[in-house]
Amino acid sequence: MRVVVDFKLCESNALCVGIAPSVFELDDNDYLVILDEEPDEDLRKDLRAAVSACPKQAIAIAED
């Protein structure tokens, strides 16, 4: 699985950071950064929660 963020939609609300901090963080300018584009399968539940929580629906999980 691969994490995909549409940065044109993303407002860096950081809800995903709170749900999956090993995958997402905000940089010094408060922009979202993907720390791990291909996280381990054990994070799938957290990533689904992050996808659901994103107010702009900017996050997706792509299956390779």
C-alpha positions as CSV (number, residue, x, y, z in Angstrom):
1,M,0.0,0.0,0.0
2,R,1.1,3.6,-0.7
3,V,-0.1,6.8,0.9
4,V,-1.1,9.5,-1.6
5,V,-1.9,13.1,-0.7
6,D,-3.4,15.7,-3.0
7,F,-1.4,18.7,-1.8
8,K,-3.7,21.0,-3.8
9,L,-6.6,20.0,-1.6
10,C,-4.6,19.6,1.7
11,E,-5.0,22.4,4.2
12,S,-2.6,20.9,6.7
13,N,-5.2,20.6,9.4
14,A,-3.0,17.9,11.0
15,L,-5.8,15.5,11.9
16,C,-3.9,12.8,10.0
17,V,-0.7,13.7,12.1
18,G,-2.6,13.0,15.3
19,I,-3.9,9.7,14.0
20,A,-0.8,8.4,12.2
21,P,2.3,10.4,13.5
22,S,4.7,7.8,12.1
23,V,3.4,8.5,8.6
24,F,2.6,12.2,8.6
25,E,4.0,15.4,10.2
26,L,3.9,19.1,9.7
27,D,7.1,20.8,8.7
28,D,8.4,24.1,10.2
29,N,6.1,26.0,7.8
30,D,3.1,24.0,8.9
31,Y,2.9,22.1,5.6
32,L,2.0,18.4,5.6
33,V,4.9,16.0,5.0
34,I,4.6,12.3,4.3
35,L,7.3,10.5,6.4
36,D,6.6,7.1,5.1
37,E,4.9,6.7,1.7
38,E,4.8,2.9,1.9
39,P,4.1,2.1,5.6
40,D,3.8,-1.3,7.1
41,E,0.5,-3.2,6.8
42,D,0.0,-2.9,10.5
43,L,-0.7,0.8,10.0
44,R,-3.6,0.2,7.6
45,K,-6.3,0.8,10.3
46,D,-4.7,4.1,11.3
47,L,-4.3,5.2,7.7
48,R,-8.0,4.4,6.9
49,A,-8.9,6.5,10.0
50,A,-6.7,9.3,8.7
51,V,-8.4,9.1,5.2
52,S,-11.8,9.3,6.9
53,A,-10.8,12.2,9.2
54,C,-9.4,14.4,6.5
55,P,-11.8,17.3,6.1
56,K,-10.7,18.0,2.5
57,Q,-10.5,14.3,1.5
58,A,-6.9,14.9,0.3
59,I,-5.5,11.5,1.5
60,A,-5.9,8.2,-0.2
61,I,-4.4,4.7,0.0
62,A,-3.2,3.3,-3.3
63,E,-2.8,-0.4,-3.7
64,D,0.3,-1.4,-5.7
